[in-house]
Amino acid sequence: MSEQPQPDQLAKRRRTKNLALAGVLLVMVVLFYIITVVRMGGN
């Protein structure tokens, strides 16, 4: 039988997942910003 993870382990895993998701979102926002600045600067 598999034992259930402890609540603190679940919270830690959830926090890590949220931080990773926030990091990906931040990278996408910065990338879109850079692309926009480069495209507008070319005119």
ZASE-286103 format. One record per residue (C-alpha): x, y, z; chain. Coordinates in steps of 0.25 Angstrom, whole numbers, always signed. Example, Ala and Ser with C-alpha at 12.3 -4.5 7.8 and 13.67 -1.06 7.14 Angstrom:
2
SITE     xx     yy     zz  chain
SITE    +49    -18    +31      A
SITE    +55     -4    +29      A
***
This chain:
43
SITE     xx     yy     zz  chain
SITE     +0     +0     +0      A
SITE     +5    +14     -3      A
SITE     +4    +24     +9      A
SITE     -2    +38     +7      A
SITE     +8    +49     +7      A
SITE     +8    +58    +19      A
SITE     +1    +71    +19      A
SITE    +14    +79    +20      A
SITE    +20    +71     +8      A
SITE     +7    +75     +0      A
SITE     +9    +89     +3      A
SITE    +23    +89     -1      A
SITE    +20    +82    -14      A
SITE     +9    +92    -17      A
SITE    +18   +104    -13      A
SITE    +29    +99    -23      A
SITE    +19    +97    -34      A
SITE    +13   +111    -32      A
SITE    +27   +117    -32      A
SITE    +31   +110    -45      A
SITE    +18   +114    -51      A
SITE    +20   +129    -47      A
SITE    +34   +128    -53      A
SITE    +29   +123    -66      A
SITE    +19   +134    -67      A
SITE    +29   +144    -63      A
SITE    +38   +139    -74      A
SITE    +27   +140    -84      A
SITE    +23   +154    -80      A
SITE    +38   +159    -81      A
SITE    +39   +152    -95      A
SITE    +26   +159   -100      A
SITE    +31   +172    -95      A
SITE    +45   +171   -102      A
SITE    +38   +167   -115      A
SITE    +29   +179   -114      A
SITE    +40   +188   -111      A
SITE    +49   +183   -123      A
SITE    +37   +183   -133      A
SITE    +34   +198   -129      A
SITE    +48   +202   -129      A
SITE    +50   +197   -143      A
SITE    +41   +208   -149      A
***
